[in-house]
Amino acid sequence: MNTLLFIAAILSAVACVAHGVLGQKAPVQPMLQTDISQVSKLELAGVWHLVTLGFGLTSVALFTSARAVEPSAALLQFLVWQFVLYGVAIFVIVIWQRGSLLKVPQWLLMWIIAALIYWS
């Protein structure tokens, strides 16, 4: 078993659960209680949970790759770029909005997962 991929899979699975459960409580639920249109509320909640599903599917791909004798290099390269760009997006948004990188540290988790996959 590839230990680095296994750790990346665990971190991605933790991100999936945290995003789905904690994210529903913190950013999603308050947004659903605002005065924006019903369509916008449904779209925001839907997109939020599409990302949650993405983390879940990525976790499955990483767990499968961790157990494979020869994991797909193309898949792993794709996943590295996915997590690098997730981190960049969060980092840029936080900086752009003059937020605190310490209060929104998800960018770091994304880059750690990317590094683990890359070094595997």
Buried (B, 14 or more C-beta within 10 A) or exposed (E): EBEBBBBBBBBBBBBBBBBBEEBBEEEBEEBBEEEEEEEEBEEBBEEBBEBBEBBBEBBEBBBBBBEEEEBEEEBBEBBBEBBBEBBEEBBEEBEEEEEEEEEBEBBBBBBBBBBBBBEB
